[in-house]
């Protein structure tokens, strides 16, 4: 029997609660605040290279390979940033080659299904096409891979006990129910949160009026991290948007860095990515809020570089 890790146990508990709520016709799924699970010295892989498929494989191999995160028969969510009607070179969305390379690794590890989606800011059809992700995913020609538009009927309100900014919010149920969730943001400047990285990318799996989160963005994102657990965060920093984010639109705001960052600790991944912009992680409020609540490791001296 495959051992059950802690995240699998949490997801199984949530699925049971969902079923119970459905039977009782309860409008809100009431979850206890999930305890901190940050490792003492989480692994962090950072690699540089211009061949993106090779770069992705080298980075994930440094963590022990995708089989450490995905098991045979798993349903896996790969969640890139596809939020903007922008082409690849403008660095507003995750690079399509990063997405497809990760999907291929999931399939090699035995995933039964890989689902890819995002709640976009611009028109979803244009975003999926202009980003290059639609063509790249269709090019895989696999009946196990699905690029989907998010179903408005599939959001469920969860009560977040211990939430600081919010007591409840709507979460996309396929994310909660999946066996594995791989978070694949692009590293960008953001006019409100300074940077948009792994934590900010979770806004693409919630419903409701997301603008409300911006009034207390640091604690809001920490609330999301306490519910949506990323089994693996892979930050696309092959090219980064250093100004006028998150939408961008000018080539002069894009810097080529040819870097990929990966860790099972979302806070550690975000912390390292912040240094690419010249920030100390402690200067980014979203990172410090999550670290303070025990949701990951911010201090890069406590991270195990692999």
N, C-alpha and C positions, 0 to 999 in steps of 0.2 A: 504494500500500500504506500502511495506517495505521502510523505510527511506533510502535515498541514502547517504552513507558516502563519505568522500572526495576522498578516493582511488577509489571507484566505479565510481565517477564522472570523475576522471582522466582517468580511463581505458575506460569509455564510449567515452570520447573525442578522445582518441587514436584510438579506433575502427572506429569512424567516419572519422578520418583523413586517416586511412588505406584504407577505402572504397573509399574515394575521390581520393587518390593517385592511386588506382587500375584503376579507371575510366579514369584518365588522363594519365595513363602509366608513372607516375613519378618514377624515379629510387630511389629517396631518400625521406623519410618521414621527414619533417622539423618540429621539435617540439620546442616550446618555453621552456626555462629552467623552470623546475617545482619549485615553491617556497617551502621554508622550511616548514615542517609540524610537527616538533618535539614537543611533549607535554611538558608542564612545568615540570611535575613530572610523567614520564611514569612509569607504573607498571612493576615490574620485579619479577619473581618467581624463586626461587632456592630451590631445594629439593635434598635430598640424600637418597639412598636406593639401595638394591641389586636386588630387584624384578623389572625388567625394565618396564613391562606393568603397574604395580601399580605405579611406579615412574612417568611415563609419565602422567597417569591419575591424580595423585595428583598435579603435577606441573601445568597442564592445568586447573584443577579445581581451583587452587589458583588464576588464572587470571579471573575466572568467568565462566570457561567451554568453550568447543570448540564452542558452539552456539554463543558466542560473536564474533567469527571470521568467522564462516561458517554458511550459511543459507540454508534452504531447496531449492533444485534445483540448487545449485551452482556447477560449474565446478572448481575443486580445483587442483592446482599443488602442489605436495609434492616433494621438491627438496633436496635429500640427497647428500652427497659426495659419489660417486661410482667410483671415478677416477682411482683406482689402482687395479692391479691384486694381491691382498693381502687377506689373510683370516682374519676372525673377530678378532682374538686375537692380530694381529699386529697393530691394531688401525690406519689404514690408511684410512678407510672408515667409514661412519656412521653405527652404530650398527643396524643390521636388525630388532631387536625387537623394537627399537625406531621408526623406519619407520612404521612398521605394527601397532604398538599401536596408532600412530598418524592417520594413515589411518582409523582404526576402529572408532576413535573418530569423524573423518570427516563424516563417514557413519552414525553414530548415530545422528549427527547434521542434517542429511538430504541431504548430498552432492549427486548430481545426477551422478557425475563422479569424480574419483580421478586418476590423471595421475602422473606417477613417471618416472623420467629420469635424465640423467646427460651426459654432453659431457666429455667423459672419456679421460684420458691421455694414458693408456694402451689399448689393444684391448677390445672393449666394451663388447663382449660376455664373455670373460674371467672375466672381472671386475664384471659384473652383477652376474656371477655364483660364483666366488671365494669369493666375499664380503658376500655371504649368503643372499643377498637381493632378488635374483630371487626365491629361494626356499621359503623364508618367505612370499613374496607377493603371490606366487602361492598357498601357504597354506591357504590363506584367502578364496579362492574359491568364489570370488565375481565377478559377471559380470559387476560391476560398477568400478572395479579397473584395471588399465592398466599400466604394466611396459613396457616402450617403448624405442626403439632406436630412437635417435633424427634424424629427417628428414633434410638432407642437403638443401632441397629446401625451407625450412620454415624460413630461416633467412631473415630479412629485414634490410636494412641500415637506421638508424635513425640519423638525425643531432642533436647533443647535443648543443644547444645554452647555453652558460655559462659554457661549458666544459672547464676544465683547462688543462688536459693532451691531450684530443682529442676533435675534433669538431664533429665527427661522428663515428659510429661503427655499426656492424651487431648484431642485437638482435633476439633471438628465438621468433617468433611471437606467438606461443601458450602460452608463459609466459605472454606476454603483454595483450593477449585477455582473459585470464582466469579470472573468478570471484574472486578467492582468490589464493594467492601464499604463501605457507608455506616453509620457508627456514630452512633446517635441516642439518647443518654442523657438523662435528666432530671437536673438539678442538685439534689443532696440532701445533707443532713447524714448522716453515718454514724458509728455508735458506736465502730467500730474504726479506720477509715481517716480519720476526721474528715469527709471528703467522699466521695461517690460521683459520679463524672463519667465522662468518656470511657474512661479506662483501666479503671476498675472495671466498666464495662458489658461489657467483654470476658469477664468471668466467665460470661456467659450463652452463650458458644460453646465451653465446655470441658466435659468429662465428669469422672468421678471424684468424690472426696470434696472438694468445694470448701472445706469448713471448714479443711482443712489449710493453705490459702493464708493464712489470717488470722494464723498465728503469725509470719509474716514478710511482711506484706501489701505493703510497698513494693517489695521486690525480687521478690516473686512476680508482681506486676502488670507490672513491667518485663520480666520473663521472657516474659509473655504478649504484650506489645507487640512484642517482638523476633521473634515468630513471626506474629502476626495483624496485618497491616498495614491500617489504616483509610485508604482513599483519601480519605475526607472524614469529619470529625467535626462533627456538628451538635448542639449542646447546647441542650436545651429548658430555658430559664429563664423561661418565660412565667409560671410560678409555681414557687417553690422551697420545699423542706421544710427549715426551719431548725433543727429539733429532733426528737428521737425517730425519727431515720432508722435504717435505710432504709425501714422499713415504714410509719411514721407512723400516722395514724388520728385525729388531732385537727385540726380546722380552724384552731385558734389557733396551730398550728405552721407554717402555710402563709403565705408572703408573696408577694403579687402583684408581679412585677417586669417583666412584658411584654417580656422580652428574649430574643433568640436570638443564639447565638454559633456561628460556623462557621469551620473551617480545615482544610486538608489535613494540618496538624501537630497531632496529638492532644495533645501536651504543651502547646503554645501555647494550644489551646482550653481545656484544663483549667486552665492558669495564669490565664487571664482570668476563668474562671468562679469561681475561688477568691476573687477580689476582691469578688464579689457578696455573699460571706458575711463580709467584713471581714478576710480573711486575705491576707497576702503569700504568693505562690506558694511561697516558700522554707519556709513553715511547714507545708506539706503533704508528708509523706514520700514518697508515691507519685510526686508531680511531681518532686521533687528526685532520686529514684532513677533515673527515666527520663532526665532531663536529664543527669545525671552519666554515664550510659552512652551518650550521644549519640543517643538515640532521638527527640529533639525539642528545641525551644527553650523554656526556662522564663522567660528574661529578657524581659519585655514591652517593654523598650527596644530589643530586637533584632527585634521583630515588626513587620511592615509592616501597619498598620491600613488597611483599604480601605473 
